[in-house]
């Protein structure tokens, strides 16, 4: 109970606080390293995603310039492929801008209560023509009851569209993609999924 005892207690408390701070810094350092790895992988993936449609646009444009523009059997098909790849580039650019706004905390979300199955059906409807062209069955699984979520409809649409688009890319002709949602056992959270045979 003397001054030395008081000093000892204070030093012990300070040591414990310093130890806690040190552990927290170690956790933050590990998290930063993980984020940096993810960022590097992301840059590599984006570079690949941008290069593919650009190469296609360049190749078909050069083919048209070299004389295919006068070939009625192929010229319109080549132009449609160029347009599709230009749209793909536009979508990738929009995704990158959205990601940038989210990272800078400038993205404005508009939250409200939505029927999740309706959101999924709207997304699937917009992607169905692509699935039909590839002879892929794209369906929404019934949820077995109403599923509502407090979310941003546009953001959900963007995420599910990206997942379905990816599934369409890697699913072979005659394959199947199913989209669905379910209320989790905690009755507060909703799980959405895109499942494919690719």
PADO-860443 format. One record per residue: residue in one letter; x, y, z of N, C-alpha, C, O, CB in turn. Coordinates in pm, whole numbers, padded with zeros to 5 digits, always signed. Glycine has a CB too. Example, Ala and Ser with C-alpha at 12.3 -4.5 7.8 and 13.67 -1.06 7.14 Angstrom:
<rs>
A+01319-00569+00780+01230-00450+00780+01320-00330+00780+01424-00332+00846+01131-00447+00905 S+01285-00225+00708+01367-00106+00714+01290+00003+00787+01341+00114+00804+01408-00060+00572 
</rs>
This chain:
<rs>
X+00082-00122+00000+00000+00000+00000+00085+00126+00000+00031+00237+00001-00093+00001+00121 X+00217+00112-00001+00301+00232+00001+00319+00284-00142+00259+00233-00237+00439+00201+00065 X+00402+00387-00155+00420+00451-00285+00482+00355-00386+00448+00359-00504+00508+00576-00272 X+00573+00266-00341+00633+00169-00433+00527+00072-00487+00529+00035-00604+00746+00091-00362 X+00436+00030-00399+00328-00060-00441+00239+00008-00543+00199-00055-00642+00245-00105-00319 X+00207+00137-00521+00125+00214-00613+00196+00226-00749+00134+00211-00854+00093+00354-00555 X+00325+00254-00743+00405+00267-00865+00407+00135-00942+00398+00133-01065+00548+00311-00832 X+00419+00025-00867+00422-00108-00930+00291-00134-01004+00291-00183-01117+00446-00218-00825 X+00178-00101-00938+00046-00122-01001+00034-00038-01127-00014-00087-01230-00068-00088-00903 X+00078+00088-01121+00069+00178-01236+00156+00126-01352+00116+00129-01468+00112+00322-01197 X+00277+00077-01316+00366+00024-01419+00305-00101-01484+00316-00120-01605+00504-00008-01360 X+00243-00186-01401+00178-00306-01454+00063-00269-01549+00047-00329-01655+00125-00393-01339 X-00018-00169-01508-00129-00125-01591-00077-00069-01724-00131-00098-01831-00214-00019-01517 X+00029+00013-01714+00087+00072-01835+00143-00037-01925+00128-00032-02047+00199+00173-01798 X+00209-00137-01866+00263-00249-01943+00154-00325-02015+00170-00363-02131+00340-00343-01853 X+00042-00348-01945-00071-00420-02008-00128-00339-02124-00160-00394-02229-00182-00449-01903 X-00140-00206-02104-00192-00121-02211-00098-00122-02331-00142-00131-02446-00211+00024-02162 X+00033-00114-02304+00131-00116-02412+00127-00249-02487+00138-00253-02610+00271-00091-02358 X+00112-00358-02411+00103-00490-02473-00019-00498-02564-00012-00552-02675+00096-00601-02366 X-00133-00445-02516-00256-00443-02596-00238-00361-02722-00281-00400-02830-00373-00388-02515 X-00174-00244-02706-00151-00157-02822-00059-00226-02923-00079-00216-03044-00091-00023-02777 X+00043-00295-02872+00137-00366-02959+00065-00475-03038+00088-00490-03158+00252-00427-02877 X-00022-00551-02971-00098-00657-03040-00191-00598-03146-00207-00654-03254-00179-00739-02938 X-00253-00484-03111-00342-00416-03207-00264-00369-03330-00311-00383-03443-00412-00297-03141 X-00144-00314-03307-00060-00270-03419-00019-00389-03507-00015-00378-03629+00065-00197-03367 X+00011-00502-03442+00045-00622-03519-00071-00667-03605-00052-00704-03721+00088-00736-03426 X-00194-00663-03549-00313-00701-03625-00334-00606-03743-00364-00650-03854-00437-00700-03534 X-00318-00476-03717-00336-00377-03823-00231-00395-03933-00262-00381-04051-00329-00235-03766 X-00108-00426-03894-00001-00447-03991-00034-00568-04080-00017-00563-04201+00135-00468-03919 X-00080-00677-04017-00117-00797-04093-00233-00766-04188-00235-00814-04302-00156-00912-03998 X-00329-00686-04141-00444-00649-04224-00399-00564-04343-00448-00583-04455-00548-00572-04140 X-00306-00471-04319-00254-00387-04428-00182-00471-04533-00196-00448-04653-00160-00280-04373 X-00104-00571-04487-00034-00659-04580-00135-00737-04664-00117-00757-04784+00060-00756-04504 X-00242-00781-04599-00347-00856-04670-00414-00767-04774-00436-00810-04887-00452-00911-04570 X-00447-00643-04735-00510-00548-04827-00419-00521-04946-00466-00512-05060-00543-00416-04754 X-00289-00508-04921-00194-00482-05030-00188-00599-05126-00180-00579-05248-00053-00454-04974 X-00193-00723-05073-00195-00840-05161-00321-00841-05246-00315-00869-05366-00187-00970-05078 X-00435-00811-05183-00563-00806-05256-00557-00699-05365-00604-00721-05477-00680-00779-05159 X-00500-00582-05331-00491-00472-05428-00405-00513-05548-00441-00485-05663-00431-00346-05360 X-00292-00581-05522-00206-00625-05632-00279-00724-05721-00274-00715-05844-00077-00687-05578 X-00347-00821-05658-00424-00920-05735-00532-00850-05818-00558-00886-05933-00488-01025-05642 X-00595-00749-05756-00701-00675-05825-00648-00605-05949-00710-00611-06055-00765-00573-05730 X-00533-00539-05935-00472-00468-06049-00440-00567-06162-00463-00538-06279-00343-00392-06005 X-00386-00684-06126-00355-00785-06226-00482-00832-06296-00486-00843-06419-00282-00906-06162 X-00586-00859-06218-00713-00907-06276-00777-00802-06366-00827-00833-06474-00810-00946-06165 X-00776-00675-06320-00836-00567-06399-00760-00551-06530-00820-00532-06636-00837-00434-06320 X-00626-00557-06523-00545-00545-06645-00584-00653-06745-00596-00627-06865-00394-00555-06611 X-00602-00775-06694-00641-00886-06781-00781-00862-06837-00803-00881-06957-00638-01020-06703 X-00874-00819-06752-01013-00796-06795-01021-00687-06901-01102-00696-06993-01101-00759-06675 X-00937-00583-06889-00938-00474-06987-00870-00517-07118-00913-00478-07226-00867-00350-06929 X-00764-00596-07107-00687-00636-07223-00770-00723-07319-00757-00710-07441-00562-00710-07181 X-00854-00811-07264-00929-00905-07347-01023-00833-07444-01015-00856-07565-01008-01000-07259 X-01115-00746-07395-01202-00676-07491-01126-00582-07584-01164-00565-07699-01309-00599-07417 X-01018-00520-07534-00939-00431-07620-00876-00508-07736-00875-00462-07850-00829-00359-07537 X-00823-00626-07705-00761-00709-07809-00865-00751-07913-00837-00753-08033-00695-00834-07747 X-00985-00783-07866-01093-00823-07956-01133-00707-08047-01149-00724-08168-01214-00873-07877 X-01150-00588-07987-01187-00470-08065-01080-00440-08170-01112-00415-08287-01206-00347-07971 X-00955-00444-08128-00845-00415-08220-00841-00517-08334-00826-00480-08450-00711-00413-08145 X-00853-00644-08300-00845-00751-08400-00956-00741-08504-00931-00748-08624-00851-00886-08333 X-01079-00725-08457-01191-00718-08551-01190-00588-08632-01230-00587-08748-01324-00731-08476 X-01144-00478-08572-01135-00351-08645-01033-00363-08758-01059-00319-08870-01095-00236-08550 X-00917-00424-08728-00814-00442-08831-00864-00534-08943-00834-00512-09060-00686-00499-08769 X-00941-00637-08905-00996-00728-09005-01092-00654-09098-01090-00675-09219-01069-00846-08937 X-01174-00567-09041-01267-00488-09122-01191-00392-09215-01226-00378-09332-01364-00408-09032 X-01088-00328-09160-01008-00234-09240-00938-00307-09355-00924-00252-09464-00903-00163-09152 X-00895-00430-09329-00822-00508-09431-00912-00564-09541-00865-00636-09629-00748-00622-09364 X-01042-00532-09536-01130-00574-09646-01260-00639-09604-01352-00648-09685-01058-00666-09732 X-01270-00685-09479-01391-00755-09435-01512-00662-09429-01625-00709-09419-01368-00818-09300 X-01488-00530-09435-01599-00434-09432-01690-00453-09553-01809-00421-09548-01546-00289-09427 X-01633-00504-09663-01711-00525-09786-01768-00666-09795-01831-00702-09895-01624-00498-09908 X-01748-00747-09691-01796-00885-09690-01929-00891-09613-01930-00892-09490-01690-00982-09626 X-02042-00895-09687-02172-00891-09618-02198-01012-09529-02284-01007-09441-02283-00881-09720 X-02126-01120-09551-02146-01240-09469-02089-01224-09328-02132-01293-09236-02081-01360-09537 X-01992-01130-09310-01926-01118-09181-01923-00978-09121-01911-00964-08999-01788-01166-09193 X-01934-00874-09204-01911-00739-09152-02002-00699-09036-01956-00640-08939-01927-00640-09264 X-02133-00732-09045-02225-00695-08936-02194-00773-08808-02204-00720-08697-02371-00720-08979 X-02157-00900-08825-02124-00982-08707-02000-00927-08637-01996-00920-08514-02100-01131-08748 X-01900-00887-08715-01778-00830-08657-01809-00700-08584-01756-00675-08476-01673-00806-08767 X-01894-00617-08645-01931-00489-08581-02007-00513-08450-01988-00440-08352-02017-00404-08676 X-02091-00616-08448-02165-00648-08324-02069-00695-08215-02087-00661-08097-02272-00757-08352 X-01969-00771-08253-01869-00817-08155-01792-00697-08100-01765-00690-07980-01771-00919-08220 X-01756-00603-08188-01687-00481-08144-01774-00403-08047-01726-00355-07945-01649-00392-08265 X-01904-00391-08080-01995-00316-07992-02008-00385-07856-02007-00317-07753-02135-00303-08057 X-02020-00517-07855-02031-00592-07728-01908-00571-07641-01919-00554-07520-02052-00741-07755 X-01791-00573-07703-01668-00554-07627-01652-00411-07579-01596-00387-07472-01548-00593-07711 X-01703-00316-07658-01701-00175-07614-01792-00158-07493-01760-00084-07400-01746-00081-07729 X-01908-00226-07494-01999-00222-07379-01934-00285-07257-01949-00235-07146-02131-00294-07411 X-01862-00394-07278-01791-00461-07168-01688-00366-07106-01676-00359-06983-01720-00590-07220 X-01615-00292-07191-01519-00194-07141-01588-00085-07062-01540-00042-06957-01440-00133-07257 X-01702-00039-07112-01777+00066-07043-01822+00017-06905-01816+00092-06807-01900+00110-07127 X-01868-00108-06898-01911-00165-06770-01794-00179-06673-01808-00150-06554-01977-00302-06792 X-01680-00223-06724-01561-00236-06639-01518-00100-06584-01482-00088-06468-01445-00300-06718 X-01523+00001-06671-01486+00136-06627-01582+00186-06520-01540+00246-06421-01485+00233-06747 X-01712+00161-06540-01812+00202-06440-01787+00131-06307-01800+00191-06201-01955+00172-06491 X-01751+00001-06314-01722-00075-06192-01602-00016-06118-01604-00004-05995-01695-00223-06225 X-01499+00021-06194-01379+00079-06133-01409+00213-06068-01358+00243-05959-01269+00096-06238 X-01492+00294-06133-01531+00424-06076-01610+00405-05948-01592+00477-05850-01612+00506-06177 X-01700+00306-05949-01779+00276-05829-01688+00232-05715-01703+00279-05602-01884+00167-05858 X-01594+00142-05745-01501+00094-05644-01419+00209-05587-01397+00218-05466-01407-00013-05702 X-01375+00298-05674-01298+00414-05631-01380+00503-05538-01330+00549-05435-01249+00495-05753 X-01507+00526-05573-01594+00609-05488-01617+00544-05353-01622+00612-05250-01729+00635-05557 X-01632+00410-05353-01652+00337-05227-01529+00351-05138-01540+00379-05019-01683+00187-05253 X-01409+00332-05198-01285+00342-05121-01265+00482-05065-01212+00498-04955-01166+00303-05207 X-01307+00584-05140-01292+00722-05095-01410+00767-05010-01420+00883-04970-01277+00815-05215 X-01501+00672-04981-01622+00699-04902-01706+00810-04964-01767+00890-04893-01583+00738-04758 X-01710+00814-05099-01790+00912-05170-01914+00849-05233-02000+00919-05287-01707+00981-05276 X-01922+00715-05227-02036+00648-05287-02160+00673-05203-02160+00651-05081-02008+00496-05300 X-02265+00720-05267-02391+00747-05198-02485+00628-05219-02522+00596-05332-02456+00880-05249 X-02523+00566-05112-02618+00454-05121-02757+00502-05082-02773+00593-05000-02573+00336-05030 X-02856+00440-05142-02995+00475-05112-03063+00350-05055-03110+00265-05130-03070+00527-05240 X-03066+00341-04923-03119+00221-04857-03270+00227-04840-03327+00332-04807-03052+00203-04721 X-03333+00114-04863-03477+00100-04842-03505-00050-04830-03417-00132-04851-03561+00165-04959 X-03629-00083-04795-03667-00223-04782-03714-00274-04919-03803-00215-04980-03779-00242-04674 X-03653-00383-04966-03685-00436-05099-03719-00584-05092-03672-00657-05005-03567-00414-05195 X-03804-00626-05187-03832-00767-05208-03711-00824-05283-03690-00793-05401-03968-00790-05289 X-03631-00905-05216-03506-00955-05273-03531-01039-05398-03457-01028-05496-03431-01038-05168 X-03635-01123-05396-03661-01209-05511-03693-01125-05635-03655-01163-05746-03778-01304-05480 X-03761-01013-05617-03791-00925-05730-03663-00862-05785-03646-00850-05906-03891-00814-05687 X-03572-00823-05694-03443-00768-05738-03367-00872-05821-03311-00840-05926-03358-00725-05615 X-03366-00996-05772-03294-01102-05843-03358-01132-05978-03289-01152-06078-03288-01229-05758 X-03491-01134-05981-03562-01162-06108-03535-01053-06210-03518-01081-06329-03713-01176-06083 X-03532-00927-06166-03502-00815-06257-03363-00830-06317-03343-00807-06436-03514-00679-06184 X-03267-00868-06233-03129-00886-06280-03121-01001-06380-03058-00989-06485-03034-00911-06162 X-03185-01113-06346-03182-01231-06433-03249-01199-06567-03201-01243-06672-03251-01351-06365 X-03359-01124-06564-03428-01086-06689-03334-01011-06782-03335-01033-06903-03551-00999-06658 X-03252-00922-06725-03161-00842-06809-03048-00926-06866-02991-00890-06970-03103-00726-06728 X-03014-01039-06800-02903-01123-06845-02950-01242-06930-02868-01312-06990-02825-01173-06726 X-03081-01265-06935-03135-01383-07004-03097-01389-07152-03062-01498-07199-03285-01384-06992 X-03102-01277-07229-03064-01288-07370-02924-01343-07392-02900-01418-07487-03074-01152-07436 X-02829-01306-07305-02692-01357-07317-02691-01508-07290-02623-01584-07359-02595-01283-07219 X-02768-01549-07187-02774-01692-07153-02837-01773-07267-02790-01883-07298-02855-01712-07023 X-02942-01718-07329-03009-01788-07440-02912-01808-07556-02909-01916-07616-03134-01707-07487 X-02832-01704-07587-02735-01714-07696-02634-01825-07670-02590-01892-07763-02662-01581-07716 X-02597-01845-07543-02499-01948-07508-02564-02082-07474-02496-02177-07435-02414-01902-07391 X-02697-02089-07489-02771-02211-07456-02746-02254-07312-02721-02371-07283-02732-02325-07551 X-02754-02156-07221-02735-02181-07078-02867-02153-07006-02929-02050-07029-02619-02093-07019 X-02908-02245-06921-03031-02224-06844-03002-02131-06726-02921-02164-06640-03090-02361-06793 X-03068-02017-06724-03049-01918-06617-03181-01901-06544-03278-01850-06601-02998-01779-06674 X-03186-01945-06418-03313-01943-06345-03297-01886-06204-03189-01886-06146-03371-02084-06337 X-03410-01837-06153-03416-01790-06014-03487-01898-05934-03599-01937-05968-03489-01651-06001 X-03424-01947-05828-03486-02050-05744-03593-01985-05655-03568-01879-05598-03379-02122-05657 X-03709-02046-05643-03810-01991-05552-03759-01993-05408-03689-02086-05368-03943-02070-05563 X-03794-01892-05333-03743-01880-05196-03829-01953-05094-03786-01976-04981-03732-01734-05157 X-03949-01989-05132-04039-02057-05038-04107-01961-04942-04168-02005-04844-03963-02159-04960 X-04099-01834-04968-04163-01733-04882-04106-01596-04910-04006-01584-04981-04145-01769-04734 X-04168-01492-04857-04119-01357-04883-03981-01334-04819-03958-01371-04704-04219-01253-04831 X-03892-01272-04895-03759-01238-04845-03738-01089-04870-03733-01045-04984-03646-01325-04914 X-03725-01014-04762-03702-00870-04775-03568-00834-04714-03521-00898-04620-03815-00790-04708 X-03506-00729-04770-03378-00682-04716-03373-00530-04723-03427-00468-04814-03260-00744-04794 X-03306-00472-04625-03282-00328-04622-03150-00307-04694-03044-00336-04638-03279-00270-04474 X-03154-00257-04818-03034-00249-04900-03046-00139-05005-03148-00070-05014-03008-00383-04968 X-02940-00124-05083-02940-00034-05198-02966-00121-05321-02884-00206-05355-02804+00045-05210 X-03079-00101-05387-03120-00187-05499-03019-00184-05612-02989-00288-05671-03257-00144-05551 X-02965-00066-05643-02870-00053-05754-02740-00128-05723-02683-00193-05811-02840+00095-05781 X-02695-00119-05599-02571-00188-05560-02591-00340-05566-02503-00412-05615-02528-00146-05417 X-02705-00389-05518-02734-00533-05523-02739-00579-05668-02683-00683-05703-02868-00566-05451 X-02806-00499-05753-02814-00533-05896-02674-00542-05957-02647-00633-06036-02897-00428-05971 X-02588-00449-05922-02453-00447-05977-02373-00570-05934-02304-00632-06015-02380-00319-05935 X-02382-00605-05807-02308-00721-05755-02358-00850-05821-02279-00931-05868-02322-00731-05601 X-02491-00868-05823-02546-00992-05880-02520-00999-06030-02491-01106-06083-02698-01002-05852 X-02531-00885-06100-02501-00881-06244-02357-00924-06270-02332-01002-06362-02525-00740-06301 X-02264-00875-06190-02123-00912-06207-02103-01062-06185-02028-01126-06258-02035-00833-06110 X-02170-01116-06083-02156-01260-06054-02217-01345-06166-02159-01445-06207-02223-01294-05919 X-02334-01304-06215-02400-01379-06323-02317-01368-06451-02300-01466-06524-02545-01326-06347 X-02266-01248-06479-02183-01227-06598-02060-01318-06592-02022-01377-06693-02139-01078-06610 X-01999-01328-06475-01883-01415-06457-01922-01562-06477-01849-01638-06540-01821-01394-06317 X-02037-01599-06422-02085-01738-06437-02110-01770-06584-02079-01880-06630-02214-01760-06354 X-02167-01674-06658-02195-01696-06801-02064-01715-06879-02059-01792-06975-02274-01578-06859 X-01960-01644-06838-01832-01654-06907-01770-01793-06892-01708-01845-06985-01735-01549-06855 X-01788-01853-06773-01716-01977-06743-01805-02102-06745-01760-02211-06708-01650-01966-06610 X-01929-02086-06786-02018-02202-06796-02028-02243-06942-02057-02160-07028-02159-02171-06736 X-02006-02370-06968-02008-02419-07106-02151-02423-07159-02248-02422-07083-01944-02560-07115 X-02162-02428-07291-02293-02437-07356-02369-02558-07301-02314-02666-07285-02277-02448-07510 X-02497-02537-07273-02579-02643-07216-02572-02648-07064-02637-02732-07002-02537-02775-07273 X-02494-02558-07005-02479-02554-06859-02598-02488-06790-02699-02455-06853-02352-02481-06821 X-02584-02470-06661-02695-02417-06581-02644-02319-06476-02542-02343-06411-02773-02532-06513 X-02716-02209-06461-02685-02109-06358-02813-02084-06279-02918-02057-06337-02630-01976-06421 X-02802-02094-06147-02918-02066-06062-02886-01951-05968-02776-01942-05912-02961-02192-05982 X-02983-01864-05951-02970-01748-05863-03078-01760-05757-03190-01800-05787-02982-01613-05942 X-03044-01726-05633-03145-01738-05529-03111-01659-05404-03006-01596-05395-03163-01881-05493 X-03201-01663-05309-03182-01594-05181-03260-01667-05073-03361-01732-05100-03226-01445-05190 X-03211-01654-04951-03284-01714-04839-03258-01634-04713-03153-01573-04697-03242-01861-04818 X-03356-01635-04625-03342-01571-04495-03260-01664-04406-03291-01782-04394-03483-01539-04431 X-03157-01610-04345-03071-01693-04259-03142-01724-04127-03237-01656-04090-02936-01621-04232 X-03095-01828-04055-03161-01869-03931-03176-01758-03827-03267-01761-03744-03086-01982-03870 X-03085-01657-03831-03097-01549-03732-03217-01458-03760-03249-01369-03680-02968-01467-03729 X-03282-01480-03876-03402-01404-03916-03374-01255-03938-03468-01176-03950-03510-01420-03810 X-03247-01216-03944-03212-01074-03965-03132-01051-04092-03130-00941-04145-03134-01022-03846 X-03065-01156-04140-02978-01140-04257-03024-01227-04372-03081-01334-04352-02833-01173-04220 X-02999-01179-04494-03038-01251-04615-02913-01294-04690-02820-01215-04707-03129-01164-04706 X-02910-01418-04732-02799-01470-04813-02846-01481-04957-02947-01545-04986-02749-01608-04760 X-02770-01417-05050-02798-01432-05193-02686-01514-05255-02573-01509-05207-02811-01292-05264 X-02715-01588-05360-02612-01670-05421-02631-01683-05572-02742-01671-05624-02610-01808-05357 X-02520-01707-05639-02519-01741-05781-02440-01870-05791-02322-01876-05758-02457-01625-05870 X-02507-01975-05838-02444-02108-05846-02439-02150-05993-02538-02136-06065-02523-02213-05760 X-02324-02200-06038-02316-02240-06179-02245-02373-06194-02180-02422-06102-02244-02132-06261 X-02259-02430-06314-02196-02559-06343-02066-02541-06418-02010-02637-06472-02291-02649-06424 X-02017-02416-06422-01892-02387-06494-01771-02404-06405-01658-02383-06450-01896-02247-06550 
</rs>
